[in-house]
């Protein structure tokens, strides 16, 4: 099994990897499909299903589909150009993607939210259709946004297409057990094995540049969040808090009376800064999703800023280790809140961050696996119940607590020798089963939990 570090950590836009980035990517794939057709297409239609319908407005899914059909992609997204395009599309009722003629598309009538049963393949489904001049459907494709910005067609999902396409890798671990066995046999760390696998797809220089770019975007997101104030969009009137918390922490720095637990506030400020940026539609890195994007960068920043001996030269090792753990969770369970609740998003992110921190602090592969297990175990059962369908409450604070748990998990693991009672594989399988049993109203539909028990207007 191979899932690239650049699949786990994608540069994109907020507020959601599965509800914003995924649908935009799906629309781009549909345009590619149309460009390969021999006949002339005149119009487009789209329908959103399951969680994409129930929380689509709050997650900007409608905007993502409209802009995706115009030709926008997450990795090259330009906010000013997007706003101008949305205004023009609503006025003209046309999209103008490159390589195709202008296509009829009226967002008011051609983009439909279907609040009936979800499509059979996944909770996040959308159907895109192309029509002729008379309005008859010429091409239809069903896409599933399966979390973290990953998109599969219905056919790809049905045949179980994995990310394991390309040349064979030297360390094809598909479970924590096989990962630890390969580490013992090779004498390599998890990051070293992951790096060797990555080098079957790209050269060392491009791998290192890509890892540096991931951290550059993560850290820039933290900095923007720590310096920006105001009210988050969407109608809940949630105030940004990271900047004020950061100012307060800076003012207290060096005071002899500062409580030791204040370090938790630093971690929370870093994480909340990222997720406030995400909630505003800013540039973030999926880690492994947008809703959980603050955990990994917050723990890296905590390590760099507050742990003696930390060095930026080892951030790549952190990211490679974290990606290895995230890949196991995605392959054997899910990183989608619409599929398994927030345990699959913040829980996965916390496990990834715990593993990365443990690794750069000298942990053995067994200790790294233990750190990931501790973090994931103590997120099991966590629901996804965003108020008003927005990635704000409880999502922003939840990232801060996920970072704190990750650091605690890594610290506990480093205090032991790596032997422990519950294997990471068991925790991952438990998360999958718990998600399967979880009621749909607790899986990113905003039909249960906090979403219905606090005023949201």
C-alpha positions in Angstrom: 0.0 0.0 0.0 1.4 3.4 -0.9 -0.2 6.8 -0.2 2.1 9.8 -0.8 2.9 12.4 1.8 1.6 14.8 -0.8 -1.8 13.1 -0.9 -2.1 13.3 2.9 -0.9 16.9 3.0 -2.5 18.9 0.1 -2.3 22.6 -0.3 -5.8 23.9 -0.8 -8.6 26.2 0.4 -11.1 26.3 3.3 -13.4 25.5 4.8 -13.5 21.8 4.0 -11.4 19.3 2.2 -14.3 16.9 1.6 -17.0 19.6 1.0 -15.0 22.3 -0.7 -11.8 20.9 -2.2 -13.3 17.5 -3.2 -16.3 18.9 -5.1 -14.1 21.4 -6.9 -11.7 18.7 -7.9 -14.7 16.5 -9.1 -15.9 19.4 -11.2 -12.4 19.7 -12.7 -12.4 16.0 -13.5 -15.8 16.3 -15.2 -14.5 19.1 -17.4 -11.6 16.9 -18.5 -14.1 14.2 -19.3 -16.1 16.6 -21.4 -13.0 17.8 -23.3 -12.4 14.2 -24.4 -16.0 13.8 -25.8 -16.6 14.0 -29.6 -19.9 15.8 -29.4 -20.8 19.3 -28.5 -22.0 20.1 -25.0 -24.3 23.0 -24.3 -25.1 23.0 -20.6 -24.3 21.6 -17.2 -26.3 20.5 -14.1 -25.2 19.3 -10.7 -26.8 17.7 -7.7 -25.4 17.3 -4.2 -26.3 14.3 -2.0 -26.0 13.2 1.6 -23.7 15.3 3.8 -22.8 17.5 0.8 -26.4 18.6 0.7 -27.1 18.9 4.4 -24.0 21.0 5.2 -23.2 22.1 1.7 -24.0 25.8 2.1 -22.1 26.1 5.4 -19.1 24.3 3.8 -19.3 26.4 0.6 -19.9 23.3 -1.5 -22.2 25.2 -3.9 -19.4 27.8 -4.5 -16.9 25.1 -4.9 -18.9 23.3 -7.6 -19.7 26.5 -9.5 -16.1 27.6 -9.5 -14.9 24.1 -10.3 -17.1 24.0 -13.4 -15.6 27.4 -14.3 -12.1 25.7 -14.2 -10.8 26.7 -10.7 -8.7 24.2 -8.8 -7.8 24.2 -5.1 -4.0 24.3 -5.6 -4.1 27.4 -7.8 -7.2 29.1 -6.3 -7.2 32.9 -6.5 -9.8 34.4 -4.1 -10.3 37.7 -6.0 -10.6 36.0 -9.4 -13.1 33.6 -7.8 -15.3 36.4 -6.5 -15.3 38.1 -9.9 -16.2 34.8 -11.6 -19.1 34.0 -9.3 -20.6 37.4 -9.9 -20.3 37.0 -13.7 -21.6 33.4 -13.7 -24.7 34.5 -11.7 -25.3 37.3 -14.1 -24.6 35.5 -17.4 -25.9 32.1 -16.3 -22.8 30.7 -18.1 -19.5 29.1 -17.2 -16.5 29.5 -19.4 -14.0 26.7 -18.8 -10.9 26.6 -20.9 -11.0 24.2 -23.8 -14.8 24.1 -24.0 -17.4 26.5 -25.4 -19.4 28.6 -23.0 -21.8 26.3 -21.2 -25.3 27.1 -19.8 -25.3 26.9 -16.0 -27.6 28.9 -13.8 -26.6 28.2 -10.1 -30.2 29.0 -9.0 -31.7 26.2 -11.0 -28.9 23.9 -12.2 -27.3 23.2 -8.8 -29.7 21.1 -6.7 -29.4 20.1 -3.0 -30.9 16.7 -2.7 -32.0 16.1 1.0 -33.2 12.5 0.4 -31.2 9.4 1.1 -27.4 9.6 0.4 -26.0 7.9 -2.7 -25.0 4.3 -2.1 -21.2 4.7 -2.3 -20.4 7.3 0.4 -22.1 10.0 2.4 -20.5 12.7 0.2 -21.9 12.3 -3.2 -22.5 14.5 -6.2 -23.8 13.9 -9.7 -22.6 16.0 -12.6 -24.4 16.1 -16.0 -23.7 17.6 -19.4 -26.6 18.4 -21.7 -27.1 19.2 -25.3 -28.8 22.3 -26.7 -32.3 20.8 -26.1 -31.4 20.0 -22.4 -31.1 16.2 -22.9 -28.3 14.6 -20.9 -25.3 13.6 -22.9 -22.8 12.7 -20.2 -23.4 11.8 -16.5 -20.9 11.0 -13.8 -21.2 10.3 -10.1 -18.3 11.4 -7.8 -17.7 10.7 -4.2 -15.6 13.1 -2.0 -14.2 10.5 0.4 -12.3 12.9 2.7 -9.0 14.9 2.7 -9.7 16.2 -0.9 -9.7 12.6 -2.3 -12.3 12.1 -5.1 -13.4 8.8 -6.8 -16.0 8.1 -9.4 -18.7 5.6 -8.6 -16.9 3.1 -10.8 -13.5 3.7 -9.1 -15.1 3.3 -5.7 -16.9 0.1 -6.7 -13.7 -1.6 -8.0 -11.8 -0.6 -4.9 -9.3 1.6 -6.6 -6.5 2.5 -4.1 -3.7 5.0 -4.1 -1.3 2.1 -4.8 -0.8 2.9 -8.5 2.7 3.2 -9.9 5.9 1.4 -9.4 6.3 -1.0 -6.4 7.7 0.5 -3.2 10.4 -1.1 -1.0 8.3 -0.9 2.1 4.7 -1.6 1.2 3.3 -1.7 4.8 -0.5 -1.7 4.9 -0.9 -2.0 8.7 0.9 -0.9 11.8 2.0 -4.5 12.4 3.6 -4.8 9.0 5.2 -1.3 9.4 6.8 -2.3 12.7 8.0 -5.6 11.2 9.6 -3.9 8.2 11.2 -1.4 10.6 12.7 -4.2 12.7 13.9 -6.1 9.6 15.4 -3.0 7.9 16.7 -1.2 10.9 15.1 2.0 9.5 12.8 4.5 11.1 9.3 5.0 9.9 10.3 8.3 8.2 13.2 6.6 6.5 11.0 3.8 5.1 8.4 6.4 4.0 11.1 8.4 2.3 12.3 5.4 0.4 8.8 4.7 -0.8 8.4 8.4 -1.9 11.6 8.2 -3.9 10.0 5.7 -6.2 7.8 8.5 -7.5 10.1 11.6 -7.4 13.8 12.5 -6.9 15.2 13.5 -3.5 15.4 17.2 -4.4 11.8 17.5 -5.4 10.7 15.5 -2.3 12.6 17.8 0.0 11.2 20.9 -1.8 7.7 19.6 -1.5 8.0 18.9 2.2 9.5 22.4 2.8 6.6 23.9 0.8 4.1 22.0 2.9 5.6 23.4 6.1 5.9 26.9 4.6 2.2 27.0 3.8 1.3 25.6 7.2 3.4 28.1 9.1 2.2 31.0 7.0 -1.4 30.0 7.8 -0.5 30.1 11.5 1.0 33.5 11.2 -2.0 34.9 9.3 -4.3 33.5 11.9 -2.2 34.9 14.8 -2.4 38.4 13.3 -6.0 38.6 12.0 -9.0 39.6 14.0 -12.7 40.0 13.3 -15.8 38.0 12.8 -15.8 34.7 10.9 -18.2 34.5 7.9 -21.4 32.3 7.9 -23.8 34.0 10.2 -22.8 32.5 13.6 -20.9 35.7 14.4 -18.0 33.7 15.9 -15.2 36.0 16.8 -11.6 35.1 15.9 -9.7 34.5 19.1 -6.2 33.2 18.2 -4.7 36.7 17.7 -5.9 38.0 21.1 -4.7 34.8 22.9 -1.4 35.1 21.2 -1.0 38.8 22.3 -1.8 37.8 25.8 0.7 34.9 25.8 3.4 37.2 24.5 2.8 39.7 27.2 3.1 37.0 29.9 6.3 35.5 28.4 9.2 35.6 30.9 7.0 36.3 34.0 8.0 34.0 36.9 4.3 33.5 37.9 3.2 32.0 34.6 1.5 28.6 35.2 3.1 25.6 33.5 -0.2 24.7 31.9 0.0 27.9 29.9 1.9 25.9 27.2 -1.5 24.3 26.3 -2.7 27.8 25.4 0.2 28.2 23.0 -0.7 25.0 21.3 -4.4 26.0 21.2 -3.5 29.4 19.7 -1.5 27.8 16.9 -4.2 25.3 16.1 -7.0 27.8 16.3 -5.1 30.3 14.1 -5.1 27.7 11.3 -8.8 26.7 11.7 -9.9 30.3 11.8 -8.1 30.8 8.5 -9.8 27.7 7.2 -13.2 28.9 8.3 -12.6 32.1 6.4 -11.8 30.2 3.2 -8.1 30.8 3.4 -5.2 28.7 2.1 -4.6 25.7 4.3 -3.0 22.3 4.1 -5.1 19.2 4.6 -3.7 17.4 7.6 -5.3 15.0 6.8 -8.5 17.2 6.3 -9.3 20.8 6.4 -11.5 20.4 9.5 -8.5 19.0 11.3 -5.9 21.1 9.6 -4.7 22.9 12.7 -3.5 19.9 14.7 -0.3 18.9 12.9 1.0 22.4 12.3 0.3 23.4 15.9 2.3 20.5 17.2 5.2 21.2 14.8 5.2 24.9 15.9 5.0 23.9 19.5 8.1 21.6 19.0 10.0 24.3 17.1 9.2 27.2 19.5 9.1 25.5 22.9 11.2 22.3 22.9 15.0 22.6 23.4 17.0 21.1 20.5 14.2 21.3 17.9 15.4 22.2 14.5 13.5 23.0 11.3 15.7 20.7 9.3 13.8 17.8 10.8 10.3 19.0 9.9 10.4 16.7 6.9 11.0 13.7 9.2 7.9 14.8 11.2 5.7 15.1 8.1 6.9 11.8 6.6 6.2 9.9 9.9 2.8 11.6 10.3 1.9 10.8 6.7 2.7 7.1 7.2 0.3 6.9 10.1 -2.4 8.9 8.3 -2.1 6.6 5.3 -2.7 3.5 7.5 -5.8 5.2 9.0 -7.2 6.2 5.6 -6.5 2.8 4.1 -7.9 0.7 6.9 -10.7 3.0 8.2 -11.5 6.6 7.1 -10.4 10.2 7.5 -13.9 11.5 6.5 -16.2 13.1 9.1 -19.2 12.3 6.9 -18.2 8.6 7.1 -16.9 8.1 10.6 -17.5 11.3 12.6 -14.8 13.7 13.9 -12.8 10.8 15.3 -11.8 10.2 11.7 -10.7 13.8 11.3 -9.3 15.3 14.5 -8.6 11.9 15.9 -6.6 10.9 12.8 -4.8 14.3 12.9 -3.9 13.9 16.6 -2.5 10.4 15.9 -0.4 11.7 13.0 0.9 14.6 15.1 1.7 12.4 18.1 3.6 10.0 15.8 5.6 12.9 14.2 6.5 14.5 17.5 7.5 11.2 19.0 9.8 10.5 16.0 11.6 13.9 16.0 12.1 13.6 19.8 14.0 10.3 19.4 11.2 7.8 19.6 11.7 4.3 18.3 9.2 2.9 15.7 7.5 1.1 18.5 7.2 4.3 20.6 5.9 6.1 17.5 3.2 3.5 17.0 2.3 3.7 20.6 2.0 7.5 20.5 -0.3 7.3 17.5 -2.4 4.6 19.2 -2.8 6.7 22.5 -3.9 9.8 20.6 -6.4 7.9 18.4 -7.8 5.8 21.2 -8.8 8.9 23.2 -10.7 10.4 20.3 -12.8 7.2 19.6 -16.5 8.0 19.4 -16.1 11.7 18.7 -19.0 12.9 16.6 -19.0 15.5 13.8 -21.8 18.0 14.6 -20.9 21.4 13.2 -23.3 24.1 14.2 -25.1 25.5 11.2 -22.9 23.3 9.0 -20.0 25.6 9.5 -16.5 24.4 10.3 -16.4 26.7 13.3 -18.2 25.3 16.4 -16.9 23.0 17.8 -14.3 22.5 15.1 -11.9 25.3 15.9 -11.3 24.6 19.6 -11.4 20.9 18.9 -8.2 21.3 16.9 -6.5 22.9 19.9 -7.5 20.0 22.1 -6.4 17.5 19.5 -2.9 19.1 19.5 -2.7 19.0 23.3 -3.7 15.3 23.2 -1.1 14.6 20.6 1.7 16.1 22.7 0.5 14.2 25.8 0.4 11.0 23.8 3.9 11.4 22.4 5.2 12.2 25.9 3.6 9.2 27.4 5.0 7.0 24.7 8.5 8.3 25.1 8.3 7.5 28.8 7.8 3.8 27.9 9.7 1.3 25.8 7.0 1.0 23.1 5.3 -2.1 24.5 1.6 -1.5 25.2 -1.7 -3.3 25.5 -3.8 -1.9 22.5 -2.1 -2.1 19.1 -2.6 0.8 16.7 -4.3 -1.5 14.2 -6.9 -2.4 16.9 -7.6 1.3 17.5 -8.0 2.0 13.8 -10.4 -1.0 13.3 -12.3 0.2 16.4 -12.6 3.6 14.9 -13.9 2.1 11.6 -16.5 0.0 13.4 -17.6 2.9 15.7 -18.0 5.1 12.6 -20.1 2.4 10.9 -22.3 2.1 13.9 -22.6 5.9 14.5 -26.0 7.4 13.7 -26.0 9.5 10.5 -27.1 12.6 12.4 -23.7 12.7 14.1 -21.7 12.4 10.9 -21.4 15.9 9.4 -25.1 16.4 8.7 -25.7 19.0 11.4 -28.8 17.0 12.4 -27.7 16.1 15.9 -25.5 17.0 18.8 -24.3 20.6 19.3 -25.7 21.5 15.9 -29.3 21.2 17.2 -28.7 22.1 20.9 -27.3 25.6 20.6 -28.8 28.6 18.9 -27.3 28.9 15.4 -28.6 32.1 14.1 
